[in-house]
Amino acid sequence: MKGTEPDAERVQRVRKDAFPDTIEGKVRRKLKARGESHRSIWFGMGMFGVVGWSVAIPTLLGVVAGFWIDQRWPSRFSWTLMLLFIGVVLGCLNAWYWLQQDSAPERKKQG
């Protein structure tokens, strides 16, 4: 089949064509990050704290509630472990929600 190029060469050509766009996107993001002075190390530490507490609080509440249930109504199932797991899952969903809310304005600017 003359006139058709092998797949490997076509992939390399596509990569070469996309390379300047990739570099331009990285430069644009870097310049944008430099221009955003409100995103300091303290902002990152604060976000880290929000994410940490949003996971820790539901987890601890689940453990306390499970321990209380286990003390009042003993059963063959450990409510402490079940509510610990539920608390971790709810905490992770909560943290994911907070991170999505924080990055939503950035996605709107890009999109």
Secondary structure, DSSP 8 states (H G I E B T S, - for coil): -TT---HHHHHHHHHHHHHHHHHHHHHHHHHHHHH-TT--HHHHHHHHHHHHHHHHHHHHHHHHHHHHHHHHS--SS-HHHHHHHHHHHHHHHHHHHHHHHHHHHHHHHH-
